[in-house]
Every structure is written in structure tokens, then in C-alpha cells.
Amino acid sequence: MATSQEKVCSGSVNERTSQFYRTKELPERFENPSLFRGYDRKPQHPMYTTESSKYGSRAPTVHTVPLCFHATSQKFSQELGRSGMPRNYSLNTSMDKHYI
């Protein structure tokens, strides 16, 4: 049986973030967090459970997703993909390893 707090935070499939908060140009994954998948609870040994893993195991709700989204330019990655990784032409000063 779900607790009262779980009932409040569970969220409906039709809830959108913009119904509760003032948003501007949010991607669909933030506008409709019920579309997120992959939050099934994996069995974990209690000794290794952390607060971060407890927080991360909960699916997002309209109250926990970001209200604004500022995309980063992909210019550097696109240029690196065209030209490849830079080659290291520096002087090697380490000693050779002799394998016996």
C-alpha cells in the first residue's frame, strides 16, 4: 500500500510541467516526465546503498524536473569528429620497460 507522500508524488500520465510551473521552451522529456523509462529498482546490497542511489532510483515527477533548459553548442564535438583526435608529437622521456 502506498503512503500518502507516494500518492502525492506519483504523478499522473497526463500531467505536464507547464500545468504547475511557468516554463519556457522545455524539451518533451522535461515537459512530460511520465515518458521517462528505466527507473526499475535493481536489487542492491543494503551495505552499499547510498542516499544518491535512493534518490536516483525514483522516477522524476513534474515537481523534480528542471524548469528551464539551456542547450550547449555541439560545435567542438562536431569539429573533433571531422578532424579526429589530436596526435601527440611530444618527446617521450620515459624509460623503456624491459620484459623478462
N, C-alpha and C positions, 0 to 999 in steps of 0.2 A: 504494500500500500504506500502510495506517495505521500510525503509530508506536505504541509501547507506551503512551504517555501518552494518545493519542487513543482507544485501546481502553478505557482505564480511565475516561475522562471522557465517552465517547459516550453511555452510559446506555441502559437498555432501555425499551421501550414500557410495560412493566408496573411499572416502579419508581416508588414513591411516596416522597415526602419523609419521611413518618412511619415508613417502614421503617428509615430510617437515623438520624433525629434525633427528639427529643422535640418535638412541635409541639402547638399549641392553636388550634383553630378556623381553620385556614388555608383560604382560597378554593381552589377546584379548580385554578385556573391555577398556584398555588404548590405544591399537593399533588401534582399530576401535570404536571411541566414538559414532558413529551413532547408535550403538547397545543399548546404554543406553535408558531405558524406565522409565516412571513415572515422567516426568517433566511437566505435565499438570498444568496449572495455576489454583489454587483454589481461589475462591473469598475470599478476606480478607478485613477487615475494614481498611480504609486508616489511621486511627489513630494509628493502631498497626503495620503498615508496617515499617520494618527496612531495612537498607542497606544490611544486611546479607540475609534477606528473598528475597530481589530483586535479589541479586547475586545467591542465591541458586535456584531460580525459572528458571534460564536459563539452557538449556541443554548444556553439555560440547561439545567442539569442539577440533579439533586436536591441537589448539593453547593454550588450557587451561588445558589439561590433563598432568599428570606428565610424565617426560621423562625417569625416572628410577624408578624401583620398587624393594624394598628390603623386602622380606617376613620375618615375625617374627616366630620364632620357637613356636610350639604349645605344647612343652614338658610339661610345667607346667599345662596347662589345661587338657591334657590327663591324667596326674598323678592324678590330683584332681578328674577327672571323675571316675577313677578306685577306689580310696580310699574314696571319699566323702569329704564333708566339715569337717574341724577340729572341735572337740567338745570343748566347753569352760568349763573347770573344775575349774575356779577361784572361790574365795569366794564371795558370794553375800552379800554386805554390805548395800544395800538399805533397807529402811523401808517398811514394808508391808502396802499395801493400804487396808483400811477398807471401804467397800462399805455398805452404809446405805440404 
